[in-house]
């Protein structure tokens, strides 16, 4: 029924959409609070509330404390009224997430991205995974509001095409991912950089919609999403990797990404392997094998590997401070496998950044690691799809 709410454009349906959007943002919320936030008469609001309840889109979640007389009803969205699909498509793994209208996780599945995962194979797996998740969780496709995709840029949002860099498999030069998904599922599909959708998730999780957030995802590259007063700061080319191109060493012209990416760590580790200071079990290890070895040895406390990683953390902190000095975020979130494995790496990044932040009397951002309970990019892609439908 939510598609009917979105499909019609009469003043009545527009009013219902406005009420639904506010309930979704503020839930649970009383009728009195809705009246304060909306420019409509009480009789009109009551009519819209009744219609939304009849459509099964909202419910009375509970009742607030009474100051005398009947306690006021607290309105909330009906979670199972519809579902949203979110995709996090990255260089290392791809996750498909389904959430309900409260953005609570209904289903999720992840598959790795290897040198064999070309665009045709990846898109085929995406279609299979979505179809399987819908069937296993008894979700009818007509109850799906849309699909959000958070991925690696550069990308063209209007054309629905991604032009990513750094995938280990060939063929990722120009991929019309939106058209592929739209033709298969006949749903609205929305494309955004994954770092931005992750920042949207963080805003949702904190329930502070007007905060400024810097969300950094480091791995084979560096992607940074920025919310300014709760709104995505979109670059025209959809490239969140540009932050990694800042020059850190003027003499050599080396960039931030060249100091902190997995490519850098793997190259450094391979030199130690060649000299015999580090040893891997594989005969001819590829880059992914070496990376997994680095992560495992870091977890085990290998001093040589830790020195490589902590040296990288210093440069990350310098680059992070530069971003903070320009963007002035209130919240800084770091997402990386290195952070999950090594608290020393995380602490070195933060300590270094704090040493280079200017005007600490005026800006003291809160640093935090990424939420590890869900895939922030995938859930954020669901949020992005919802906002796009209700814009």
Secondary structure, 3 states (H helix, E strand, C coil): CHHHHHHCCCHHHHHHHHHHHHHHHHCCEEHHHHHHHCCCCHHHHHHHHHHHHHCCCEEEEEECCCCCCCCCEEEEECHHHCEEEEEEECCCEEEEEEEECCCCEEEEEEEECCCCCCHHHHHHHHHHHHHHHHHHCCCCHHHEEEEEEEECCCEECCCCEECCCCCCCCCCCCECHHHHHHHHHCCCEEEEEHHHHHHHHHHHHHCCCCCCEEEEEECCCEEEEEEECCEECCCCCCCHHHHHHCEEECCCCEEHHHHHCHHHHHHHHHHHHHHCCCCCCCCCCCHHHHHHHHHHHHHHCCHHHHHHHHHHHHHHHHHHHHHHHHHCCCEEEEECHHHHHCHHHHHHHHHHHHHHCCCCCCCCCEEEECCCCCCHHHHHHHHHHHHHHCC
